Amino acid sequence: MSDPVPLISLHDLGLCYHPRRTLFSKIDKTFWALRGLNLTIYEGEKLGIIGRNGCGKSTLMRVLAGIYAPDEGRIVFHRPDCHVELLSIGVGFEGNLSGAENAVLNGMLMGKSRRHMRARLATIKDFSGLGDFFDWPVSTYSSGMMTRLGFSTAMEVDPDVLLIDEVLGVGDAEFLAKSEAAVQAKFQSDRTVVLISHDPGIITAICNRAVWLDRGKILATGTAQEVSEYYRSKQNLGVA
């Protein structure tokens, strides 16, 4: 069995939020959402990131997607042509553009040609179930409609690394069933997938490795089952 091939590496990575000063707050405060993170994501692996709400999971996903730049440390992409796509509500959407226009733009940002994306608009529209709203500005969309558009587009872009936010559970039963089937297909392929969740059951069921994130730091890493069981035990003791 060959050694795993590194795809993305984080080296002492940190990201700090700087809240704006207001008339009612004259004290400058900072909050480190992530601090001292060292993590390697390997080609083809299914990595779960588990932790309670507010632990830094979504911030980490946005760093991996290139939406946020770290304030300290560095992130290394071992393949210069590596394309990363974040599935999360409304991320990367331009409100004044239609769903169709956003689908094309999103695909182009992931390295696909305009022709490639336009040829797949009918498939994206059909999978999303948005109907006529596909040609409406996304500023008129509900969170569930944005999820439909983002998910349907990502399935056609087929990036090297698929980042899945736990908020994808938004939506009706029919679309949820379709999206779960599509995600399962990705997990069964050689595509690299990173899934965040606060549910250890989900992590254990579909991931082969997991990381426990708490207060912006990694507390444990190992197999999905090992980390999930450790997370459960500490939750029961009120540690996290």
C-alpha positions as CSV (number, residue, x, y, z in Angstrom):
1,M,0.0,0.0,0.0
2,S,1.5,3.3,-1.1
3,D,1.9,6.2,1.3
4,P,-0.8,8.9,1.2
5,V,0.0,11.9,-1.0
6,P,-0.3,15.4,0.7
7,L,-2.7,17.8,-1.0
8,I,-3.1,20.7,1.4
9,S,-1.0,21.5,4.5
10,L,-1.5,24.0,7.3
11,H,1.5,25.1,9.2
12,D,1.0,27.0,12.6
13,L,-2.0,28.6,10.9
14,G,-4.0,31.3,12.8
15,L,-6.9,33.6,11.9
16,C,-7.9,36.5,14.0
17,Y,-11.2,38.5,13.9
18,H,-11.0,42.2,14.6
19,P,-14.5,43.6,15.5
20,R,-15.2,47.1,14.4
21,R,-15.2,49.8,17.0
22,T,-18.5,51.5,17.5
23,L,-19.9,54.5,19.5
24,F,-20.8,52.0,22.2
25,S,-17.5,50.0,22.2
26,K,-14.3,51.9,22.7
27,I,-12.1,48.9,23.6
28,D,-10.3,47.2,20.8
29,K,-10.9,43.5,21.1
30,T,-9.5,40.6,19.0
31,F,-10.6,37.0,18.8
32,W,-8.5,34.2,17.5
33,A,-10.9,31.9,15.6
34,L,-8.0,29.6,14.7
35,R,-4.6,29.4,16.3
36,G,-1.6,27.1,15.9
37,L,-3.2,24.7,13.4
38,N,-1.0,22.0,11.9
39,L,-2.9,19.7,9.6
40,T,-2.3,17.8,6.3
41,I,-5.2,16.8,4.0
42,Y,-4.3,13.9,1.7
43,E,-5.4,13.1,-1.8
44,G,-8.6,11.0,-2.0
45,E,-9.2,10.9,1.8
46,K,-12.6,11.6,3.4
47,L,-11.8,13.9,6.4
48,G,-14.3,14.8,9.0
49,I,-13.9,17.9,11.2
50,I,-16.0,17.6,14.3
51,G,-16.7,20.2,17.1
52,R,-19.4,22.1,18.8
53,N,-20.9,25.3,17.3
54,G,-18.5,28.2,17.4
55,C,-15.4,26.0,17.6
56,G,-13.9,27.4,14.3
57,K,-15.1,24.7,11.8
58,S,-16.7,27.1,9.3
59,T,-13.8,29.5,9.6
60,L,-11.3,26.7,8.8
61,M,-13.4,25.7,5.7
62,R,-13.3,29.3,4.5
63,V,-9.5,29.3,4.9
64,L,-9.2,26.1,2.9
65,A,-11.4,27.6,0.2
66,G,-9.3,30.7,0.0
67,I,-12.1,33.0,1.1
68,Y,-10.1,34.1,4.3
69,A,-6.4,34.6,4.4
70,P,-4.6,33.5,7.6
71,D,-3.1,36.2,9.9
72,E,-0.2,33.9,10.9
73,G,1.3,30.7,9.7
74,R,0.7,29.4,6.1
75,I,-1.3,27.2,4.0
76,V,0.4,25.1,1.2
77,F,-1.3,23.6,-1.8
78,H,1.0,20.8,-3.0
79,R,-0.6,20.9,-6.4
80,P,-0.7,24.4,-8.0
81,D,-3.8,23.4,-10.1
82,C,-5.8,22.2,-7.1
83,H,-9.4,23.5,-7.2
84,V,-11.3,23.7,-3.9
85,E,-15.1,24.2,-3.7
86,L,-17.0,25.1,-0.5
87,L,-20.6,23.9,-0.3
88,S,-22.2,26.4,2.1
89,I,-25.2,28.6,2.0
90,G,-24.6,31.7,-0.2
91,V,-20.8,31.5,-0.2
92,G,-19.4,33.2,-3.3
93,F,-22.8,34.3,-4.7
94,E,-23.2,37.7,-6.3
95,G,-26.7,38.9,-5.3
96,N,-27.4,40.9,-8.4
97,L,-26.7,38.0,-10.7
98,S,-29.2,35.3,-11.5
99,G,-28.8,31.7,-10.4
100,A,-27.7,30.7,-13.9
101,E,-25.1,33.5,-14.0
102,N,-23.8,32.6,-10.6
103,A,-23.5,29.0,-11.6
104,V,-21.4,30.0,-14.7
105,L,-19.3,32.4,-12.7
106,N,-18.7,29.9,-9.9
107,G,-17.5,27.3,-12.3
108,M,-15.2,29.7,-14.0
109,L,-13.6,30.6,-10.7
110,M,-13.0,26.9,-10.2
111,G,-11.1,26.7,-13.5
112,K,-13.9,25.6,-15.9
113,S,-14.5,27.4,-19.1
114,R,-17.6,29.5,-19.8
115,R,-18.6,27.1,-22.5
116,H,-18.3,24.1,-20.1
117,M,-20.5,25.7,-17.5
118,R,-23.1,27.0,-20.0
119,A,-23.4,23.5,-21.5
120,R,-24.3,22.2,-18.0
121,L,-26.8,24.8,-17.0
122,A,-29.8,22.6,-17.9
123,T,-28.5,19.9,-15.7
124,I,-27.8,22.3,-12.8
125,K,-31.3,23.8,-13.1
126,D,-33.0,20.4,-13.2
127,F,-31.1,19.1,-10.2
128,S,-31.7,22.3,-8.1
129,G,-35.4,22.2,-8.7
130,L,-35.4,26.0,-8.7
131,G,-37.6,26.3,-11.9
132,D,-38.1,29.8,-13.1
133,F,-36.2,31.1,-10.1
134,F,-33.0,29.9,-11.7
135,D,-33.1,33.0,-13.8
136,W,-33.9,35.4,-10.9
137,P,-31.3,37.3,-8.9
138,V,-30.0,35.2,-6.0
139,S,-30.7,38.2,-3.7
140,T,-34.4,37.0,-3.9
141,Y,-33.4,33.5,-2.8
142,S,-34.1,31.9,0.6
143,S,-31.3,30.1,2.3
144,G,-32.7,26.8,1.1
145,M,-32.7,28.0,-2.5
146,M,-29.1,29.1,-2.2
147,T,-28.2,25.7,-0.9
148,R,-29.8,24.1,-3.9
149,L,-28.0,26.3,-6.3
150,G,-24.6,25.9,-4.6
151,F,-24.9,22.2,-4.3
152,S,-26.1,21.6,-7.8
153,T,-23.3,23.8,-9.3
154,A,-20.6,22.1,-7.3
155,M,-21.7,18.7,-8.5
156,E,-21.1,19.8,-12.1
157,V,-17.8,21.6,-11.3
158,D,-16.4,18.5,-9.7
159,P,-13.5,20.1,-7.9
160,D,-10.4,18.4,-6.6
161,V,-11.4,19.1,-3.0
162,L,-15.0,19.3,-2.0
163,L,-15.7,21.1,1.4
164,I,-19.1,20.3,2.8
165,D,-20.6,22.5,5.5
166,E,-23.0,20.8,7.9
167,V,-25.7,23.5,7.0
168,L,-26.4,21.6,3.8
169,G,-29.1,19.8,5.7
170,V,-31.4,22.8,4.9
171,G,-34.0,21.9,2.3
172,D,-37.1,19.8,1.7
173,A,-37.0,16.0,2.0
174,E,-36.9,15.4,-1.8
175,F,-33.8,17.6,-2.3
176,L,-32.2,16.3,0.8
177,A,-32.5,12.7,-0.5
178,K,-30.9,13.8,-3.8
179,S,-28.1,15.7,-2.2
180,E,-27.3,12.9,0.2
181,A,-27.1,10.4,-2.7
182,A,-24.8,12.7,-4.6
183,V,-22.6,13.2,-1.6
184,Q,-22.4,9.5,-1.0
185,A,-21.2,9.1,-4.6
186,K,-18.4,11.6,-3.9
187,F,-17.4,9.7,-0.7
188,Q,-17.2,6.5,-2.7
189,S,-15.0,8.0,-5.4
190,D,-11.4,9.0,-5.3
191,R,-12.3,12.6,-4.8
192,T,-10.9,14.4,-1.7
193,V,-13.8,15.4,0.6
194,V,-13.8,17.4,3.9
195,L,-17.0,17.3,5.9
196,I,-17.7,19.4,9.0
197,S,-20.3,18.4,11.6
198,H,-21.1,18.4,15.3
199,D,-22.6,14.9,14.9
200,P,-20.0,12.1,15.6
201,G,-22.4,9.6,14.1
202,I,-22.2,11.2,10.7
203,I,-18.5,11.5,10.9
204,T,-18.1,7.9,11.9
205,A,-20.5,6.7,9.1
206,I,-18.8,8.3,6.1
207,C,-15.3,9.5,7.0
208,N,-12.1,7.6,7.3
209,R,-10.2,10.2,9.3
210,A,-11.3,12.9,11.7
211,V,-10.1,16.0,13.5
212,W,-11.7,17.4,16.7
213,L,-11.6,21.2,16.7
214,D,-12.3,23.2,19.8
215,R,-11.8,27.0,20.4
216,G,-9.8,27.2,17.2
217,K,-7.3,24.4,18.2
218,I,-7.0,20.8,17.3
219,L,-7.6,18.6,20.3
220,A,-7.4,15.2,18.6
221,T,-6.8,13.6,15.3
222,G,-7.0,9.9,14.2
223,T,-9.5,7.5,12.6
224,A,-13.1,8.7,12.4
225,Q,-14.2,6.2,15.0
226,E,-11.4,6.9,17.5
227,V,-11.9,10.7,17.4
228,S,-15.7,10.4,17.5
229,E,-15.6,8.1,20.5
230,Y,-13.2,10.4,22.3
231,Y,-15.3,13.4,21.4
232,R,-18.4,11.7,22.8
233,S,-16.7,10.7,26.0
234,K,-15.5,14.3,26.7
235,Q,-18.9,15.7,25.8
236,N,-20.5,13.4,28.4
237,L,-18.0,14.7,31.0
238,G,-18.7,18.3,30.0
239,V,-15.2,18.9,28.9
240,A,-16.2,20.4,25.5
